[in-house]
């Protein structure tokens, strides 16, 4: 296969993936607690070509003996940027912001399956259970958990106050703020994240702010700049792909004649 054609085609795919990642960041610029992701590139398999096997003819050579060539590039990872977002005061007693590291634990039940998910989005609301009891849920209906992995239940109509360490005033319950050993293993599920592997533990130190939300850490200026650079890279690789195709056509024409 034509190497130039292959390298250019992988470049087009890689830059298209980067543009998709940037578009996702921009789309979530107003999503509470959203953490942007940064696409990083990596070389595909590389080979070393030895041009000259007779070492006596290489005396005085200053350039490398072999030529190392790659077969294009790919997106190696979309790294999670865990930088703290800007605080946004709402004065809503059911809005919370985690200052520093940590995630809320929420429980999702689908059919007979119950799983624990994680989020930085501190927007919660009341869900009535009956008998004057309520639970706190997010916009997807996932239930907020306490330090024992149990749903937080409150009496309806009571003055709801949460201390900075997550303890609910007048209750033995405490919001579970957990730390994740490797946040890069989190996969976004639309407002919440699922952890694929990794270790979860209760945070040793918690700084929770009631009546505040954490804004997205997406910087539109940076994203637009990255988008322009990625578009230029995509265009350059598209032109290289076109030139490689033309050269292959010329070569085929020569062989026919």
Secondary structure by P-SEA (a helix, b strand, c coil): ccaaaaaaaaaaaaaaaaaaaaaaaaaaccccbbbbbbbbbbbcbbbbbbcccccccccccccccbbbbbcccccccccccccccbbbbcccccbbbbccbbbbbbbbbcccccccccccccbbbbbbccccbbbbbcccbbbbbccccccccccccccccccccccccccccccbbbbbcccccccccccbbbbcbbbbbcccbbbbbccbbbcccccaaaaaaaaaaaaaaaaaaaaaaaaaaaaaaaaaaaaac
